[in-house]
Amino acid sequence: MKRCYQKITRIQMDILYKFIAQLVTVNDVIAIEDLNNTCMKMNRHMSKSLHRAMFGKFKKIMQYKCEWCGVKLVLVDRFYPSTQRCSCCGNIKKGTDKIGLSGNAKHHTKHHEYHCYKCGVKLNRDENAVENLIQYI
């Protein structure tokens, strides 16, 4: 059983190193959100999944590789509302307008949709967040 876990860990680390190496060789600037992994792992529903996702290792390896290759790494503040801010007009959703993991019940939007109620733009939530991270840099 121990050998199986070791084999899985080696495969995961290999994939992680190859992915980071590809990111570092292709990009001059990389921005990642500086998430609080420790507090996220305290949630008993998410802890096992987050541990398997290796967010902490990803960040450490990314910092090391970026420094080594001369790539600028921007750690975006964990409180920056990248998924709640409109990349077109800058409006930040608050209160019942916020998008959660299940979407927005008040406005009947799905979790992957971003609708700005100020300027009317409709985007994919991830694409909107990427645009906000580019503007953050």
Protein Blocks (a to p, Z undefined) as FASTA:
>chain_A
ZZmmmmmmmmmmmmmmmmmmmmmmmpmbdcdddddfklmmmpmklmmmmmmnommmmmmm
mmmmmmmnopacddddfklcfklpcfklopacehjlpccfkopfklopafkbccdfklop
acdfklmmmmmmmmmZZ
